[in-house]
């Protein structure tokens, strides 16, 4: 199965169903057939329930070309059924990328790194420094990662990728999808020049870079936009607390700025048309992708009378929007 559907990537495909692809760790661009990229075994789980999920999302992926054309022609002015279907499709894309199983991969990688039980903070610090972060973590980050690893590994093995993906797909369909339908206004931006890129994370939360990127991620509740390239010329923008809108003509400069965000937020690779090979080759991309981060700090809750009460320490686990190093 493809964690980025072939029916989605075909909008960027040229002769022979080929696209331009650049990996985060490489400067060169190659041009594979879309059938050979974004493939991942077991993304729906295994057994009967896995087959049911694959068939359900397969039907949605097969309907994507029609839904995309409806968006391009009508913007956010959609009927209820199409809007709900597109919301589920977007929620699945937010949930089933390889980034979203990184928590399970983190625990499994640490289990392979150290077999010592109970888990020690010394081993956690060494793993974060040498393999995960690639820089010296703070004491709070070590504490957070140690709490997670101890809880998951001291009495057994981490959740399998199948179990994690089953949970993520359930959340996508039952929680994120309905929120996208209810909370956001939808606008399609169109540019006459087909320069828009996409990636292995086609649906992206976005807000301007800020100091907050050093200590928290972005989600449905905290983003300023959700950006979703539809074609090399069309971008769907979902904005919270904004009324539905139609279609907006934008400049090439606008898509150049969006492409910078696409490139920085990719997990492993970016995708463009065959005509975009040169632009894709020279767009700035950080060598290392954002990885799972940890923190532990005292929690505080504000009461209705304005006073605050302590909640004890809280474990915070998040994905940065961009690859960041400590300040």
N, C-alpha and C positions, 0 to 999 in steps of 0.2 A: 504493500500500500504506500501511497505518496502522502507525506504529511503536508505538502503543498500540492493541491490537486493539479493534475494535467489540464483539466478544463479551465483552471485559472491561469496557468502559465502559458497556455496557447495564445493568449492575447499578445505576448511578446515574441512569439515564434515566427521565424522566417522560413526560408527555403529548407525543405527537409525537416520541418518542425524543430529547427535548431535555435538556440538562444545564446547570448553572450553571458558567461558566468565568470565571476572573479571571487576567489576565496579570500577570507580575511587575512590569512597568513601568507598570501602570495601576491606578487605584482602582475603576473601574467594573466591574460584572459583566455579562456578556452570556449569552444562552441559545441556543447553536447546536444543531443536530442533531448527534448523535455521528458521523455519516458525514463531517462537515466539519471535524473536529479531529484533530490528531496524524497528519497525512498527510505523507509524505515520499517523493519519487521515488527509485528506485535503492537502497532500503535493503537489498535482497538481492543486489546486483550486477546485471550485465547479461548478455544472451546466454542460452545454454542452462543454464549453471550457476545463473544468477539465477532462471530459471523453476523449476528443480528445487528450489531453496531455498524459493521462494515457495509452491510446492505442498506441500512438507513441513511448513512452519510453518503453512500454511493449514489443514491437517488437524488440527494441534495446537490451533489457535485455535478451530476448529469444535467440538472436544471439550472446550473449556474450561468451558462451562456445567455439564457433567456432573462434571468434576473439581472445580469449585468447590462444587457441592452435596455432593459426597462429603466435602470438607474441612469444610464447615459442619456436617455431621451427625456426622462421626466424629473430627474433630480430626486429630491425627497418627497415628492408628491406621489406616494405609492399607496396601493390598497393594503388593507390590514394583513392579509395572508402573505403577500410578497414581502412586506416589511418584516414580519415575524420570521419568514424563511431566511432572509438576508441576515437578520440579527443572529439567528442560530449558526449560520455559516460563519459569520465573523467571530462569534464566541468560540466555536470549535477551532478556528485558526489561532485565536489567542491562547488556546489551551493545549493543543496537541503538537506544538513545535518541540524540537529537541531541548530547548531551553527549559521548558516546563517540567521535564523529568529530571532536571539537574539535581533536585534534592535527593532523589533515590540514587542517582549516579554519584553524588558527593559521598553518601554514606557507604556505598559499595566500594568506591575508590579508597576511602579511609580504611575500611575493613581489610582491603588488600594490602594497604600500606602497613598496618599494625594489627597483629593478632592478640596483643596484650589486652586482657580483660581483668578487672574493670578498666575502662578507657581512662588513660591518664592525660592530664593537661599538657605534659611535655610532648607526648606523641601528637596531640592535636596541633600544638604550636609548630612542630616540625613539619607536619603535613601541610598546614596553611602556608608556611613560608616557602617550602621547597616545591610544592606541586599545585596548590590551589590558587592562592593570591599572587605568589611570586614576589612578595615583599613581606617585611616583618609586620605581623598583626598587632593590634593593640591588645591589652589585657582583657578588655571587655569583649573583643571579637573572639579571642581564645575561649573565654568563659561561655559565650553563646554557643559556639560550635561544639564545645565539650558537653554542654547540657544536652544538645540534640543527639550527639553520638552516644552518650551514656544511656539516654532513654531508649534509643533504637537498637543498640548493639550489646549492651551488657547482659541481656537475657535472651538474645536470639539474633536473628538476621534482619537486615532492613527490608522494607517493603520491596516487592519486585516491581519492575517497570510496568508489568501488566496491571498490578494493583493500583499503582500511582496513576496510570493513564485512565483506568476505569473511573477513579474518583474525579479526575480533572474533566473528563467528558461529561460526567453527571452534573458537575457544577456548571459547565459551559451551557448545557441545554436547559437546566432548570433555574439557574440564577443569573448568569451573565447575559444570556440571550434576552430574557424579559427586561432586564435593565436597559440594554441598548435600545430596545423598542420604546420604552417609556420615558427615558431620561434625556434623550439627545435629539437635537435638531440636525437634519441631514442636508448637506449641500454637495453637489458634484462640481468640482472645478475642472474646466476644460481649457487646454492649451492647443494652439494650432500646430505646434511642433512636437513630434512624438519623442520626447526625451526622458520621460518619467521612468525611473527604475523601480524594481521591487526586490524582494529578498526572501530568505527562508523564514522571515517573520513578517508576512505581508500586511498584517493588521497590527498597528503600533500605537501605543499610548504616547502622547507628546505633551510637553510643556517646555518653556525656555530653560536653557541651562542655568543652574544656580547653585548656591552652596548646599541646597537641600539634596542634590545628587550624591553628596558624600555620606548621607546618613539615612536616606530613604528611597524607595522605588516609586513608581507611578502606577496607578490603577484606575479603575472605573471612577472611584470617588475623588481622585486627586488630579486627574489629567485635565488639560485645557482643551485638547482635541484628541480624537482617535482618527488616525490617518490610514487610508486603505487604497493603494493604487489599484485601479480597475483595468486600465490599459496604459500604453505609453503616452496617451493624451488625456487621460481622465483620472481624477483623484476624488474619492469619496471622503468628505470631512464630517465627522460627527462631533457636535459641540454641546456640552451640557447646558441646560436651561436656556437654549436658544430655539426659537420657533423654526419649524421646517422651512426650508428654502428650496429654490429650484436649481438652476444651472448658472454658474458664474464663469465668465471668461477671464483667464489669468495670463500673465506674461511668462515668457520663458524663464526669466529671472526667478519667479516664484517657484517653478519646478526645480530649478537649480538648488534653491535653499532646501526644498523638500528632499531632494536626492542626497544632500549632505546628511540629513537626519536618517534616511533609509540606510545609508552606508554605515553610519555609526551604530545603529541599533541592530544590524544583522547579527545572527548567531554565528554562522560559518560562511555564508556566501551571499553575494548580490547578483541580480539578474537584470539584463537589459536586452534590447533588440540587437541584431547583428550590426546595425548601423551605429550603435552606441559603444562599440568596443573601445575606441580611443578614450572617450569620456570615462568609461568604467575603469580603464587602466590607470588613469591619473587622479581619480577622486580620492581624497585623503581618507584612509581607514586605519584606525588603531590596530596594532598587531594582535593584541589580546582582547577577546570579547569580555563583556561584563559577566561576572560570576556571582554565585550565591554568596551573600554577605550576612554577618551576624552581629548582634549587639545585645547587651544586657544593661538595663538601667531601671531605676525606681519608677513605678507607674503612679500617676496621680489622676484622680477623677474629680471634676468640678461638680459640686452638688447644686441643687436648685436654688439654695439660698446664697450662692456665690462662694461658699467655703470650699476648701479642697480636702480630700482625704487620700491617704496613701493606699496603694494597692499591692505593695510588695514589689519585688523585682519582676520585670517582664522580659521575656525572650523575644527579640525582634529578628525576623528572618526576611530578607528581601533581595530583589534583583535591582541593581542600579540601572538607570536608563542608559548610561554611558559607562564605558570603562573608566574607572577613577582610581587614583592612588591617594593615600592618606595625606592630609594637609599638615 
